[in-house]
């Protein structure tokens, strides 16, 4: 839809639905935004006809549109052929406008005002069987053969639609999305739990609560984050203005891992959307949540083409990258991150990589013991350790080591394992069988080199229910302290001085986040010396909980930052604009170059940078006036 | 890979045939233009339901734009979007089919075993009167007051749990609690379990064939070409779908009757406005059907129905303030629909770009039948205290039948008594497209029965 057609649609809409004290006028609803939801599936000639008609409406005064609609309602007075055209206009215009208005996708509660509430209250578990049958019965290998070769192209078209929406309109969809997620909370939690086997509370806090916090941040801060900025303009450019536009990049390809399948979908998708980008989202093949993300987004009014979901494995990702999206946002392992960056380098596609971590936790003797112990346990074992910011190395100051260890072990015993239905479990199962094997290998390797299992001895190294494992006696020479574990394993180590703690913490290929516990000034001093992207002080895994803080890692933990104002801008093309007046003046540094101009420019340069303002003003005036008349003989 | 059988269309007929063949080890591929959903993923808003479950993004119109044709485009077809009313045909319908098609099959006795076989594939329940909503109450009371006969509906459902506050109007876009016996919960699921393939989002556009071989080709929803090959082909794309596919593949030279004999049971919804709350959208959407010998003879039936707000807004006349004033009374609306047993055959053609163009009008007799029905609705609404009666602005066609009529003569039919296209050895059809005329009764159960019969014929030939 062009702006003209939208104008026409709004005019016609206001004639059909002028509203009253309770019901908004059609144009007050901004519902035209939802047009792609219906247009995508219309026949091409119908769609084009409709755009033509509404474009014509856009050029007409309202009374003429009213006349056309009135005449078209008198179809029976006309000969057959004309009558059928009039009826098509009548049905088409009413059909689109009433569908937008009465579908219950508005902000103003139109169906509530009508008193029309229909619902389905019975809750059933997910139909996994049919999902699997449907997936395996398709003879064209989804998604490649089915024609996803065009998804990026389709997204490029869709992006133009998004770009036409102002930020406040995009934020209305975000507001609706919040409503939909809250209304469907339990269904979503169950769905995620089914595919991930997590503890229910893990799902609620990290996937639902986390997303809601993020969406609130967007609502409050996007507008300011991406509005045009004025930059300073130097004296020598007097009379000119400098601006920065934060514009959409185009199509963002989002590739997400399996550890937080809903959060890692909604957060980057909405970041891309509010900044005006279309996106293509590929979930992990382990936790596709097939249909859920689409269903939630469409219900919130984000058209399927604005955020397309493509299912499949790494091959699919490669196909998508080859279609040259404008940016790749990848969260996942270091190995896959490198492959993606290598492929992206062929096309010079900017990448943002949110990769693994090996997060250290440093506990000084001044730390509040009880809190630090509880923090360590949660930080290491929440989501069964399947977080990039899980605590994977715990360093405790020697003087409190034994006492800390005693309390830690006592508390770990109380961690309850299970895939609960009511919130009554702390740790669920592992999501990926491959990861279970990695965890087993790393722990076995450590044990073979002299490490000791203080807890978790009951694990058979095969089951996907891994109990919390605390290891003692590990060293930095062991793989367990160098490679990412991504499981519920906590190597406990000691240090004797602040310097040693910093050295140990920094002795890692990763640098995602860290936590430091103790006195405030000491913690901040240490925080500055850690080579990492994020630090929590006297808390754990909390810096990423504040959506105003940029998130991302250094070293092998990745490239780039998302979240926060900076993160939002990372989805933008930052366009610099210098604006000069529309005058007849010739700039001093333009041709022709003459010996006289060289002299005058020398005077100006000397005066300006020696801050001799009178000299600068005089040479400036001379140069200016000479430049207007200078001619090469 | 070459299949034994390709079925075009995963609606009621396609799903039934797929099951009966697949469980016997036949290698079957079902190709469907629409998307596949499960109870978790059905669209929840009317705008999305219309766009994602129907051809044309909601409705298609006949050439004179007097009928809105609702043609499902989704895995499960009509069984996803219809109300699952299960009725065997009576002798009136079957006799007229027998005399028109010459097929001895069309008698109550001959059809009985196939009806029974079809019924055994589903759970069918009578809607208990105790759950009826305000709309059904008006229907029943009006019938009583006017001396008409009605009867509780039989519906393919396994338990709608009204006591939990479910409103079946939601299920018009797919039943989220899998009570409705849509084919993805019944026969299609069993077909897939038996190894049947299903290519959703693939629109078949061309058929090429020899006596031993069929090749179908088309495009995926995102525009990629595909083609598949099989020994036999079943057309299960419905009246318009089948006619369009064969017309686009130039079958009309051998099959001159192709696309003719198209019927829709044109339906006209009439709203009655009351002073009290009716809440026609709560609970079971429909509870009764007319069961009146007089109505049957006059060629119409009345249905106790309602529709969600967008559909109602399309039916309510006027625009502006007047339209809104009516919409505001949506909870005080009752609604009855007359379905005409139409006699004027329509015709399906294709235009230059391969899109179906539907010529379908009412003749004098059809209009008379409609008028009888409208009169009965007026009587019912008047007898129950309606303040105002508002006839819907648009006719609706959702029983799309014919185009490949069954019969013995090539001049007046397309499909033979053996369910094969005349003069074609390996192309079959058993869905509503083979209906020789409009039966005046909801077609779903009969499509199932004919499909089971056709599958048994095919099994003997494979």
Interface residues (C-beta under 8 A of the other chain):
Chain A: X15 X16 X17 X18 X19 X20 X23 X34 X37 X38 X39 X40 X41 X42 X43 X45 X46 X69 X73 X80 X83 X84 X85 X87 X88 X91 X94 X95 X98 X99 X100 X101 X102 X103 X104 X105 X111 X113 X114 X115 X116 X118 X119 X120 X121 X122 X124 X126 X127 X129 X130 X131 X133 X134 X137 X138 X139 X140 X145 X146 X147 X148 X149 X150 X151 X154 X191 X290 X291 X292 X294 X295 X298 X299
Chain B: X1 X29 X36 X37 X38 X39 X40 X41 X43 X44 X45 X46 X47 X48 X50 X51 X52 X56 X57 X58 X59 X61 X63 X64 X65 X66 X68 X75 X161 X164 X165 X166 X167 X169 X170 X171 X176 X177 X178 X184 X189 X192 X193 X196 X197 X198 X199 X200 X201 X202 X219 X220 X221 X222 X223 X224 X226 X228 X281 X282 X308 X309 X310 X312 X313 X314 X317 X319 X320 X321 X323 X324 X327 X328 X330 X331 X353 X355 X394
